[in-house]
């Protein structure tokens, strides 16, 4: 009787485990029904055809649910509300949302498209120079969207005063489909918009391009922090799949355009002329890269336009380059080459290599001393006195001796990071060049997607170092020059 009961319980557990294993992970994916969101539109089309691009690369237990939205801010609100996990979105709404949430809700995973926007004017010759926009009306797609911010920032740079309700030039947020009629009727003198609406204005209203906004991030792939933290492995596959899709779009423009036109008709019930799409396609640069320089420009444009106020820290904006750190930690294996620590190859996790996260990974139920002591308890051949002495040494090193018995919630953000630092790190990844030169003995310049070492700089300066010193600024300038040179070479190569 006992044997039968035991077998029954094991059978129930086996069924439960099997059922759990077959549960699907549902990913709610968003995009705007537009040519500049081509990756989302085309992937949506392939899902509809049962040939899912992401599904085939993520595994059979993953289901993609596609959602379309009419404006970037709406997609960001959906991320906040937990009804979207990932979305293609413009830079303006993503930055606004990132800063609104104090960097806690949204991360940028990869690029999607740059350029593709322009300021168009009437062909009557009334507007010849920037000064001629005084007293004129310019339509933009939506208040606070990428083109609206670019327009306001550009007008300010020309010396115009622009407010939400007036100023020297009136900026009139108008939905893209309504811009054509308003432009033709004389309701506005110019339109700052994005493809395919630039091409439609050229073809149907004889509009002339006054300037093309080529140096701008038009679309990127964003995700919620909650989803990223829960599905790290999936996110890595998604980023790879997005790159492969971008590469395919670049290599097969004719096929990509056919898929896009078909899906846009399905989503919007409107026809898109193939020749118009082909014309618009030429203005857009589909890319998987996210340029730090363009991020800096986007932030400055947001400030100039009056939409970004207060802290504009972008250190958490990009999903951290975890592949390198995971390889060093022994959690992943490199595709080529090897990693060595103290001359020994890294093949698995070890106590000699620790990773400090962007967020201080501290145990809230332990005090500061207990947190530093925790890792030392796992280290063999140390007496309790040795462990306590080592912990005290590192707390003194980071300036937290007075706070060794403080609770974690009593510490400031910087103090929490110092407490985490006391547990030792060996590699520091940052987007701040001066910070890298100040902290590092060697600074490695990496390329984006895929990460490759482009150049190495040895910082030969004594310690302690002053981040504002002339000598350190010289190293930072040298690194920035190399970074800019590499970015220019990428643009010239069309990468």
C-alpha positions in Angstrom: 0.0 0.0 0.0 2.8 2.3 0.9 4.6 1.5 -2.4 1.5 2.3 -4.5 1.0 5.6 -2.7 4.6 6.6 -3.3 4.3 5.8 -7.1 1.1 7.9 -7.3 2.8 10.9 -5.8 5.8 10.6 -8.1 3.5 10.3 -11.1 1.6 13.5 -10.0 4.9 15.4 -9.6 6.1 14.2 -13.1 2.9 15.4 -14.7 3.2 18.8 -12.8 6.8 19.2 -14.0 5.9 18.4 -17.6 3.0 20.8 -17.5 5.3 23.5 -16.2 7.9 22.8 -18.8 5.4 23.2 -21.6 4.0 26.6 -20.4 4.6 29.3 -22.9 6.3 32.6 -22.3 4.2 35.3 -23.8 6.0 38.4 -25.1 3.9 41.5 -25.8 5.6 43.3 -28.6 4.6 46.8 -29.9 5.3 48.9 -33.0 4.0 51.9 -34.9 2.4 51.1 -38.3 5.0 53.0 -40.2 8.0 52.4 -42.5 10.5 53.7 -39.9 9.4 50.7 -37.7 10.1 48.3 -40.5 11.6 45.6 -38.2 8.3 45.5 -36.2 6.0 45.7 -39.2 7.9 42.9 -41.1 8.2 40.7 -38.0 4.4 41.2 -37.4 3.7 40.2 -41.0 5.8 37.0 -40.7 4.0 36.1 -37.4 0.7 36.6 -39.2 1.9 34.2 -41.9 3.0 31.6 -39.4 6.7 32.2 -40.2 7.5 34.2 -37.1 11.0 35.7 -37.3 11.4 36.1 -33.5 9.4 32.9 -32.8 11.8 30.7 -34.8 14.8 32.1 -33.0 13.3 32.1 -29.5 12.0 28.5 -29.3 8.6 26.8 -29.4 7.7 27.8 -25.9 7.6 31.5 -26.7 4.6 33.2 -28.1 4.8 36.7 -29.6 1.7 38.9 -29.3 1.9 42.0 -31.5 0.3 45.4 -30.7 0.2 48.5 -32.8 -0.1 52.1 -31.4 -0.6 55.5 -32.8 2.0 57.5 -30.9 5.3 56.8 -29.0 4.0 58.2 -25.6 1.2 55.7 -25.8 3.7 52.9 -26.1 5.6 54.2 -23.1 2.5 54.4 -21.0 1.8 50.8 -22.0 5.3 49.8 -20.7 4.6 51.6 -17.4 1.2 49.9 -17.1 2.7 46.5 -17.7 0.7 45.8 -20.8 3.8 45.8 -23.2 7.1 44.1 -22.7 9.0 45.3 -25.7 8.4 47.9 -28.4 9.9 49.8 -31.3 9.7 53.5 -30.4 11.1 56.9 -31.3 13.9 58.5 -29.3 11.8 61.4 -27.9 9.1 59.4 -26.1 11.7 56.8 -24.9 13.9 59.4 -23.3 11.0 61.3 -21.8 9.7 58.0 -20.2 13.2 57.0 -19.1 13.8 60.3 -17.2 10.2 60.4 -15.9 10.8 57.0 -14.3 14.2 58.1 -12.9 15.8 55.4 -15.1 14.0 52.6 -13.3 11.5 51.3 -15.9 12.9 51.3 -19.5 16.0 50.2 -21.2 17.2 50.5 -24.8 18.2 47.1 -26.2 19.2 48.0 -29.8 18.9 50.4 -32.7 16.3 50.1 -35.5 16.4 53.1 -37.8 18.2 56.5 -38.1 17.4 59.5 -40.3 14.2 59.5 -42.5 12.9 62.9 -41.2 12.8 66.3 -42.9 11.4 69.8 -42.8 9.4 70.5 -46.0 8.1 73.8 -47.3 5.8 75.1 -50.0 7.3 75.4 -53.5 6.3 79.1 -53.8 9.7 80.4 -52.8 8.4 82.5 -49.8 10.8 80.6 -47.4 14.4 80.8 -48.6 16.4 81.0 -45.4 15.9 80.0 -41.7 15.0 83.7 -40.9 11.9 83.4 -43.2 10.2 81.1 -40.7 9.4 84.0 -38.4 5.6 84.3 -38.1 5.0 81.0 -39.9 3.3 77.8 -38.8 5.0 74.4 -38.8 3.2 71.1 -38.3 4.7 68.3 -36.4 3.3 64.8 -35.8 2.6 65.0 -32.1 3.6 67.2 -29.1 6.8 65.7 -27.6 7.4 63.2 -30.3 10.9 62.9 -31.9 10.2 65.3 -34.9 8.3 67.8 -32.7 11.4 68.0 -30.3 13.8 68.2 -33.3 11.7 71.1 -34.8 11.6 73.1 -31.6 15.3 72.6 -30.8 16.2 73.7 -34.3 14.1 76.8 -34.2 15.6 77.7 -30.9 19.1 77.3 -32.4 18.0 79.8 -35.1 17.3 82.4 -32.5 13.5 82.0 -32.4 11.4 82.0 -29.2 9.0 79.0 -29.3 6.4 78.2 -26.7 3.6 75.5 -26.5 1.0 78.1 -27.6 2.9 80.6 -29.7 6.1 82.5 -30.0 8.1 83.7 -33.0 7.1 80.5 -34.9 4.0 78.5 -34.2 4.6 74.8 -33.9 1.3 73.0 -34.5 1.2 69.3 -33.5 -0.9 67.5 -36.2 -1.4 63.8 -36.8 0.6 62.6 -39.8 -2.5 61.7 -42.0 -3.9 65.3 -41.5 -0.7 67.1 -42.4 -1.1 66.8 -46.1 -4.6 68.4 -46.2 -3.5 71.2 -43.8 -0.4 71.9 -45.9 -2.4 72.0 -49.2 -5.1 74.2 -47.8 -2.6 76.8 -46.4 -3.3 75.9 -42.8 0.5 75.5 -42.2 3.5 76.9 -44.1 5.8 73.9 -43.4 5.8 70.4 -42.0 8.6 68.6 -40.0 7.7 65.0 -40.3 9.1 61.5 -41.0 8.8 59.0 -43.8 6.7 58.0 -45.6 4.9 61.4 -45.0 7.9 63.4 -46.3 7.6 61.5 -49.6 3.8 61.9 -49.7 4.1 65.7 -49.2 6.7 65.8 -52.0 4.7 63.7 -54.4 1.1 64.9 -53.7 1.7 68.6 -52.6 4.9 69.4 -54.5 6.6 70.2 -51.2 10.3 71.0 -51.2 12.7 69.7 -48.7 14.3 72.6 -46.7 16.5 70.3 -44.6 16.9 66.6 -43.9 17.3 65.5 -40.3 19.8 62.7 -41.0 21.8 62.9 -37.7 19.1 61.5 -35.5 17.9 58.3 -33.9 14.4 57.7 -35.4 13.5 54.3 -33.9 15.1 52.0 -31.4 14.1 48.8 -29.6 13.1 49.4 -26.0 12.0 47.0 -23.2 10.7 47.1 -19.7 13.2 46.6 -16.9 10.8 44.1 -15.3 10.8 41.9 -18.4 14.6 42.2 -18.9 15.2 41.1 -15.3 12.9 38.1 -15.6 14.1 36.9 -19.0 17.8 37.7 -19.5 18.4 34.8 -21.8 15.4 35.6 -24.0 16.4 39.2 -24.2 19.8 38.3 -25.5 18.2 36.1 -28.2 15.8 39.0 -29.1 18.6 41.4 -29.6 20.4 38.9 -31.9 17.2 38.3 -33.8 16.7 42.0 -34.2 20.2 42.4 -35.6 19.6 39.5 -38.0 16.3 41.0 -39.2 18.0 44.4 -39.7 20.7 42.7 -41.7 18.1 40.9 -43.8 16.2 44.1 -44.5 19.4 45.8 -45.7 20.3 42.9 -47.9 16.8 42.3 -49.4 15.1 45.7 -49.8 12.7 44.6 -52.5 11.3 41.7 -50.5 11.3 43.8 -47.3 9.3 46.5 -48.9 6.7 44.0 -50.3 6.2 42.5 -46.8 6.0 46.0 -45.3 3.4 47.3 -47.8 1.2 44.2 -47.3 1.3 44.4 -43.5 0.7 48.2 -43.4 -2.4 47.7 -45.5 -3.6 45.0 -43.0 -3.0 47.3 -40.1 -4.1 50.6 -41.4 -6.5 49.6 -44.2 -4.7 52.1 -46.5 -2.8 51.5 -49.7 0.9 52.4 -50.0 2.3 52.9 -53.5 5.4 50.7 -54.0 7.2 53.6 -55.8 6.5 55.9 -52.9 7.8 53.4 -50.3 10.9 52.8 -52.4 11.5 56.6 -52.5 11.0 56.9 -48.7 13.3 53.9 -48.1 16.3 55.7 -49.5 16.1 58.3 -46.7 16.1 55.8 -43.9 19.2 54.1 -42.4 18.2 50.8 -40.8 20.7 50.0 -38.2 21.2 47.9 -35.1 23.6 50.3 -33.5 22.9 53.0 -30.9 25.4 55.9 -31.1 26.3 57.5 -27.8 26.9 60.8 -29.7 23.3 60.7 -31.1 22.0 59.9 -27.6 23.8 63.0 -26.3 22.3 65.1 -29.1 18.8 63.8 -28.4 19.1 64.7 -24.8 20.3 68.2 -25.6 17.5 68.6 -28.2 15.0 67.6 -25.5 16.5 70.2 -23.1 16.5 72.9 -25.8 12.9 72.1 -26.7 11.9 72.4 -23.0 10.7 68.8 -22.6 13.6 67.5 -20.5 14.1 69.2 -17.2 15.9 68.1 -14.1 18.2 65.1 -14.1 19.0 63.7 -17.6 21.3 60.9 -16.5 21.5 58.3 -19.3 23.9 55.9 -17.6 21.1 53.4 -17.2 19.5 53.9 -20.6 21.3 51.2 -22.5 21.0 47.6 -21.5 24.4 46.9 -19.9 27.0 45.1 -22.0 26.5 41.9 -20.0 28.1 39.5 -22.5 31.6 40.6 -21.7 30.9 40.6 -18.0 29.2 37.2 -18.1 32.3 35.8 -20.0 34.6 37.2 -17.3 32.4 35.8 -14.6 32.5 32.4 -16.3 28.7 32.3 -16.9 29.2 32.3 -20.7 31.8 31.0 -23.0 33.4 33.2 -25.7 32.8 32.4 -29.4 36.5 32.8 -30.0 39.7 33.3 -28.0 39.9 32.9 -24.2 39.8 34.8 -20.9 42.4 34.4 -18.2 42.5 35.6 -14.6 45.9 35.6 -13.0 47.2 33.4 -15.9 44.5 30.8 -15.4 41.8 30.2 -18.1 38.2 31.1 -17.0 35.9 28.2 -17.7 33.3 28.5 -14.9 32.2 30.9 -12.1 34.7 31.4 -9.3 35.2 33.3 -6.1 38.2 35.1 -7.6 35.9 37.0 -10.0 33.0 39.1 -8.8 30.6 41.3 -10.7 29.2 44.6 -9.4 25.9 45.4 -10.9 24.5 48.8 -12.0 22.1 48.5 -9.1 23.8 47.7 -5.8 23.0 44.1 -5.1 22.9 44.3 -1.3 21.0 42.1 1.1 18.5 44.4 2.9 18.3 42.2 6.0 22.1 42.5 6.7 23.8 45.7 7.8 26.8 47.2 5.8 29.4 45.0 7.6 27.3 41.9 7.2 27.0 42.5 3.4 30.8 42.8 3.0 31.4 39.8 5.3 28.9 37.6 3.4 31.2 36.9 0.4 34.1 36.3 2.7 32.2 33.5 4.5 32.3 31.5 1.3 36.0 31.8 1.0 37.9 28.8 2.5 41.1 28.9 4.6 40.1 32.1 6.4 39.4 32.3 10.2 36.6 34.4 11.5 39.1 37.0 12.6 40.7 37.1 9.1 37.3 37.7 7.5 36.4 40.5 9.9 39.8 42.1 9.4 39.4 42.0 5.6 35.9 43.4 5.8 37.0 46.3 8.0 39.9 47.0 5.6 37.7 47.3 2.6 35.1 49.4 4.4 37.8 51.8 5.4 39.0 51.8 1.8 35.6 53.0 0.5 35.1 55.4 3.4 32.2 53.6 5.2 33.9 52.7 8.5 31.5 55.0 10.4 28.5 53.3 8.7 29.5 49.6 9.1 26.5 48.8 11.3 24.0 51.0 9.4 21.0 49.3 7.7 21.0 49.3 3.9 17.9 51.5 3.7 19.6 54.2 5.7 22.3 54.7 3.0 22.3 57.1 0.1 22.6 55.8 -3.4 26.3 56.5 -3.6 27.0 54.9 -0.2 25.2 51.7 -1.4 27.4 51.6 -4.4 30.5 51.9 -2.2 29.3 49.1 0.0 28.8 46.9 -3.1 32.3 48.0 -4.3 33.8 46.9 -1.0 33.0 43.3 -2.2 35.6 43.8 -5.0 35.3 44.2 -8.8 37.9 43.9 -11.5 36.2 45.3 -14.6 34.3 48.6 -14.9 32.0 49.3 -17.8 30.9 52.8 -18.4 29.7 55.3 -21.1 31.5 58.2 -19.3 34.9 58.7 -20.9 36.4 60.9 -18.1 35.2 58.4 -15.5 36.9 55.6 -17.3 40.2 57.5 -17.5 40.0 58.4 -13.9 39.3 54.9 -12.6 41.1 52.6 -15.0 44.7 51.6 -15.6 43.7 50.5 -19.1 40.7 51.7 -21.1 39.3 49.5 -23.9 37.2 51.2 -26.6 34.5 48.8 -27.7 32.4 48.9 -30.9 28.6 48.3 -30.6 26.7 45.2 -31.7 28.7 43.0 -31.8 31.1 44.3 -29.2 34.7 44.3 -30.4 37.8 45.9 -28.9 38.8 48.8 -31.2 41.6 50.4 -29.3 43.4 50.2 -26.0 44.6 53.2 -23.9 47.0 52.9 -21.0 46.4 55.6 -18.4 49.8 56.3 -16.9 48.9 58.7 -14.1 49.7 58.5 -10.4 47.0 57.9 -7.8 44.9 59.3 -6.3 43.6 61.0 -9.4 41.5 64.2 -9.8 38.7 63.7 -12.4 39.0 67.5 -13.2 42.8 67.5 -13.7 44.4 68.8 -16.9 46.4 65.6 -17.4 43.3 63.3 -17.0 41.4 65.6 -19.4 44.1 65.0 -22.0 43.6 61.2 -21.8 39.8 61.7 -22.0 40.2 63.9 -25.1 42.4 61.3 -26.8 39.8 58.6 -26.2 36.9 60.8 -27.4 38.8 61.6 -30.6 39.2 57.9 -31.3 35.5 57.3 -30.5 34.4 60.0 -33.0 36.8 58.7 -35.6 35.4 55.2 -35.3 31.8 56.6 -35.4 32.6 58.5 -38.6 34.1 55.4 -40.2 31.0 53.4 -39.4 28.8 56.1 -41.0 30.9 56.1 -44.1 30.8 52.3 -44.3 27.0 52.5 -44.0 27.1 50.4 -40.8 
